Amino acid sequence: MGFGYKAVDSNRSTTQNCNAILTVIMQIRIRVCLAAAWLAVSPLNAQQLSQPEQAMVTYIKANEQASNDLLKQLVEINSGTRNILGVQAVGRVMLRELEDLGFKVKWVPMDEVKRAGVLVAEHPCPESGKCGKRMLLIGHMDTVFEKDSPFQSYTVDGHIATGPGTNDMKGGLVIMLYALRAMQAAGVLKQTDITIVLSGDEEAHGEPASISRRDMIAAAKHSDVALEFEGTPRVDGVFYGSVSRRSSITWKIKATGETGHSSGIFSESKGYGAIYEVARILDTFRTQLPEKYLTYNVGLLLGGTTVSVDSEGISGSATGKDNVISPTAYVSGDIRTISNEQTNRIESKMKAIVAEHLPKTNATIEFGEGYPAMAPTEDSRALLRMLNGANKSLGFAEMPELDPMKRGAGDISFVAEYLPGLAGIGATGEGAHAPGETVDLSAQPINTERAALLMYRLSQVNAKADLKSLYPATTAK
């Protein structure tokens, strides 16, 4: 830092030189004091790291390689949703890790919905009401890559690790564990109230959700905030925070019509046939449904003399002849909405459109259970501002709110009606759900540090405090 003073003139008297030196010293002292005062009030230094927080950061940095080793171990266990034994193997690793942290852990089988099960870990507050906000940590142990997938191996090239589930979401599981380990190393984990629920079927949840998400919903009802350790998005180098996730609801339409020689199509006796009825429905969806935050996709379409669809609705076959009016048709897809209110309204419009049949045809529509929506709320936005307070203390850039159109559905939506939450504070990578999925290992400690600070600070606020008051929209504390 330069202070702009001149060198002392050797030709001047001793008294003049001494006065000049004293003047320079006073200038330096004054400017140092001004700089110190500026630093004390600067927003950039509004929240410095406390001693426990510094200890957490030190632990995370010192254990970066160990956390990467654990990630490798988890990724090399195939845990496709339907690989029951594989998901359970990941569960055993997580169970041991959480028991070592002092959690009371149990495995809840999900045989009734043909899924591997759910891991529930509890760390109750030793003094009820004196551990700040009660936290629900959400994650999943399964991936989309089943045992027959050719994408199975884990490799590292520089700071990029490639492997099934590296990003979605075994990297997030490691972040969760090492944030908790850091809190334990700093001596602050003991004064927290945390429940962890790790599902074994997030990629294709067992139905009904009243069974497969029973433990998650129960935990939400006695928690104050939810933190989902799915991926932390990064766009053009900027990390984003998620306070909402759109729904994912499946639908299927079955249409019927009169059959006969093709020369009779559109006639009063034969009508339009099943395929034209489906075409009418889909085109009316296209023109009448559009609105903000809504998408609706067609995934499978079959029609002809005969139609056969498998039990899971993902493949089928059809037969037909060019000169025969098709008596049957089948189409399926999904809708994604920003709120459950939007879901209900769009479903009603779709039902009304389907009911307007072409002559001599009939059609019905059914909606699957799917994933509900996590609508954005001011409480969740306050939680994001709290996370950004941790980012500021760590010297990280602020995380803007992610457009919900840029990510899919997730487990946190099942509990969104009960408590506010953040929908992604886990790993950062690319290509989730596709062969070649990657995680940025250099981002792992960054995401771990901010998760640890956020959880610690949640444990320090008054249990009954309103986060919107502590972190109002006009400031980022």
PyMOL commands that set and color helices and strands:
alter all, ss='L'
color gray80, all
select helices_A, chain A and resi 14-41+43-45+51-62+64-75+84-100+111-113+166-185+189-191+202-204+209-212+214-221+262-264+273-288+340-354+378-394+404-406+411-414+441-460+467-470
alter helices_A, ss='H'
color red, helices_A
select strands_A, chain A and resi 104-110+115-123+135-140+155-157+160-162+194-199+225-228+234-235+238-239+249-257+260-261+295-304+306-309+316-319+324-325+328-336+361-367+421-422+429-430+438-440
alter strands_A, ss='S'
color yellow, strands_A
deselect
rebuild
show_as cartoon
